[in-house]
Amino acid sequence: MKILFCVEFYFPSMGGAQEVVRQIAERMVEFGHDVSIATSQIKSRTTLELNGVQIEEFDVAGNFVRGFRGEVNKYRDFLVKSKFDLVFFYAAQQWTFDAAWQVIDSIPGKTVLVPCGYSGLYLPAYKTYFDELPNILRKIDGIVYHSKNYRDFEFANKNKIANGILIPNGADEKEFLVTKDLEFRKEHGIDVDAIVLLTVGTFTGLKGHLELAEAFKQATFNGRNAILLLNGNTTPMGSNVTKLLYLPLILKEYGLFKTTKLVLKSLLWALGINISKTRPLKERIKKINKQLTKEKRIVILDLPRPQLVQAYLNADLFVFASNVEYSPLVLFEACAAGLPFLSVPVGNSEEIADWTKSGEICLADVDAQGYTRVNADKLAQKIEDLISNKAKLQELGRNGRLAWQIRYNWDSLAREYESFFIELIDASTML
């Protein structure tokens, strides 16, 4: 098969969408297929070929609601003229999918979409988008959902879109079939007997770091030393300044109040004054560490990938308090490491806990816009309950590791994608 994957950002850009597409694309190459990526042009990219995957860059930005900027017609011509057997769009509400609407009937191969949750479904600015989307979805040959318990799947049912299939996310067997490094704790100044809690997520202000820090402060560990590892990277400082170039589009989507806040924040950031949620997070951590140095401490890390895998392997509990997600890869990575997880009901975390039998859910409210609002008191109590139950932790860890080995690894999942692609293409040749 000749396959094109369309995703807003791709390696060396890091993120959940980038990782999922990279895992599938590289395995399709291993399976003998001709694979290309259509993605945004980024300065840090030094090669247009990576592990057998050809990368086609386009200087395009925006989406249906914000509008498009750049080489949109060049991208549309590429979709129509390159004659791929299958074109795979990863995520709605971003330019590689939204810009294709105009030529969707002219794409010669089969088309597949992974919606990724429709984060804008409840936003007023996206009303027209979701009014028109059902007609586009009916023209797509196949839709892949990572969950049957989330808003994109519910949207399909409501609009009688019946061309879908469930393929979950997973974790990389090439990364997690490694030996636990017993020196990891020593290298990071962690006692052998200390309780280690881990969370992983970019410091965007939406990953629940502040709520988790507060819960960690409140939790008691029966006199044992405890450490919370917050691993993640921060958003580049220049990103908000760059957004100023798109003020008309941002104003259209978010309104005057939020746009004014962005302008002020961007100007202060340009002067070296950071008023983002990263700063109060660091201040909170400093305060907690000052108060509780003998028993508890929090450490912010941005570990290289091999070291992050070791963090998973050396931790006692993965805690996830994010405000918004679709199908979080980090929960599958915890499973791969045999690390039990505790998550708030964000994205399809409840479904993942049910599938893998590897985690528990701490109840939390979800607001009208779909954001999970974490209660630190409840989270602290759930952390205490799990940490005090060693047998339960061991059972959850074993369950997760086994579930990952059986299905939730990228080699197995890529085979599911391949079978689905072949089925779509064979169906057209039989007509």
Secondary structure, 3 states (H helix, E strand, C coil): CEEEEECCCCCCCCCHHHHHHHHHHHHHHHCCCEEEEEEECCCCCCCCEECCEEEEEECEEEECCCEEEECHHHHHHHHHHCCCCEEEEECCCCHHHHCCHHHHHHCCCEEEEECCCCCCCCCHHHHHHHHHHHHHHCCCCEEEECCCCCHHHHHHHHCCCCCEEECCCCECHHHHCCCCCCCHHHHCCCCCCCEEEEEECCECCCCCHHHHHHHHHHCCCCCCCEEEEEECCECCCHHHHHHHHHHHHHHHHHHHHHHHHHHHHHHHHHCCCCCCCHHHHHHHHHHHHHHCCCCEEEEEECCCHHHHHHHHHHCCEEEECCCCCCCCHHHHHHHHCCCCEEECCCCCHHHHHHHHCCEEECCCEECCCCCEECCHHHHHHHHHHHHCCHHHHHHHHHHHHHHHHHCCEHHHHHHHHHHHHHHHHHHHHCC
